[in-house]
Amino acid sequence: MTQVKRLILDILKPHKPNALDFATSLAELSDDLEVTLTVTAVDEKTESVEMLLLGSDINFERVSERIKELGGTVHSIDEVYVTGSKTETAA
């Protein structure tokens, strides 16, 4: 079974919610999820942000859905760290 431990996402989000509320809402998805959000560009209606997510098993689908609920869009997955375990097959 593989586990996603680290993701860096490039996200376009509206000004509201602000960066703190946006990151907090994502961190609430899991007890061990750590979120670092850096605003990289601002224009009249949106902000480009880079988001670092760290956790024991990050559920990308849940993260992506929450970003959409908050009015954001994932532009790209810029970095991924995944661990796996060897699965034995029955002979």
Backbone torsions as a table, in degrees:
resi	resn	phi	psi	omega
1	MET	NA	130.5	179.0
2	THR	-89.7	153.4	177.3
3	GLN	-134.8	130.3	176.6
4	VAL	-85.2	120.5	-175.7
5	LYS	-104.4	-27.0	-174.6
6	ARG	-150.2	134.2	175.2
7	LEU	-136.0	139.8	167.3
8	ILE	-119.1	122.1	-176.7
9	LEU	-117.1	142.5	171.4
10	ASP	-99.9	120.1	-171.7
11	ILE	-127.9	141.6	169.4
12	LEU	-106.2	125.1	-177.3
13	LYS	-133.7	155.3	173.4
14	PRO	-71.7	166.1	178.8
15	HIS	-62.1	-32.5	178.2
16	LYS	-117.4	128.7	7.7
17	PRO	-72.6	155.3	179.2
18	ASN	-69.4	172.7	-174.8
19	ALA	-58.1	-40.6	-179.3
20	LEU	-65.1	-47.5	-179.8
21	ASP	-66.4	-37.6	178.8
22	PHE	-61.9	-50.4	-179.2
23	ALA	-65.4	-40.5	179.7
24	THR	-62.7	-41.6	179.1
25	SER	-61.8	-37.5	177.8
26	LEU	-72.4	-40.1	-179.8
27	ALA	-62.3	-26.9	-179.6
28	GLU	-71.6	-6.4	-179.8
29	LEU	-69.8	-22.8	-177.3
30	SER	-153.1	148.0	-178.9
31	ASP	-63.0	-29.0	-175.8
32	ASP	-111.3	13.3	-178.3
33	LEU	-80.4	125.1	176.4
34	GLU	-107.6	135.5	-176.6
35	VAL	-127.3	128.2	171.0
36	THR	-120.2	124.9	-177.9
37	LEU	-120.1	129.1	177.8
38	THR	-122.0	123.3	176.0
39	VAL	-78.8	124.1	-176.7
40	THR	-106.4	-21.0	178.3
41	ALA	-160.7	148.0	179.4
42	VAL	-132.3	134.8	171.1
43	ASP	-127.1	-166.1	-172.7
44	GLU	-59.9	-38.9	-174.3
45	LYS	-118.4	-16.0	-173.1
46	THR	-136.6	169.3	173.9
47	GLU	-130.0	138.1	169.9
48	SER	-93.8	132.5	-178.9
49	VAL	-133.1	150.8	170.6
50	GLU	-108.6	127.6	-177.4
51	MET	-120.0	126.0	174.9
52	LEU	-101.7	125.4	177.4
53	LEU	-117.8	128.7	177.5
54	LEU	-124.9	135.7	178.3
55	GLY	-172.5	175.3	-177.7
56	SER	-80.2	-26.8	179.3
57	ASP	-162.8	83.0	-175.3
58	ILE	-74.0	128.3	177.6
59	ASN	-93.0	99.1	-175.7
60	PHE	-61.2	-36.7	-179.7
61	GLU	-62.4	-43.7	177.9
62	ARG	-65.3	-41.5	178.6
63	VAL	-62.1	-48.5	-179.1
64	SER	-60.6	-42.5	179.1
65	GLU	-63.8	-43.1	179.1
66	ARG	-63.7	-40.5	177.6
67	ILE	-59.2	-43.8	177.9
68	LYS	-63.1	-42.7	178.8
69	GLU	-59.3	-31.8	-179.0
70	LEU	-87.4	3.7	177.3
71	GLY	90.5	7.9	-177.9
72	GLY	-96.8	170.1	178.3
73	THR	-136.7	131.5	174.3
74	VAL	-78.5	116.0	177.2
75	HIS	-81.1	-39.8	179.9
76	SER	-161.5	157.4	169.7
77	ILE	-99.2	110.3	-172.7
78	ASP	-92.3	-22.9	178.0
79	GLU	-155.8	143.2	179.6
80	VAL	-139.1	137.3	170.9
81	TYR	-126.4	118.0	-176.5
82	VAL	-127.8	138.5	173.7
83	THR	-111.9	155.5	179.4
84	GLY	-139.0	166.8	174.7
85	SER	-125.7	146.5	179.6
86	LYS	-70.4	126.1	179.1
87	THR	-103.9	125.0	177.8
88	GLU	-84.0	139.2	177.1
89	THR	-100.1	146.0	179.2
90	ALA	-72.9	136.4	-178.3
91	ALA	-92.0	NA	NA
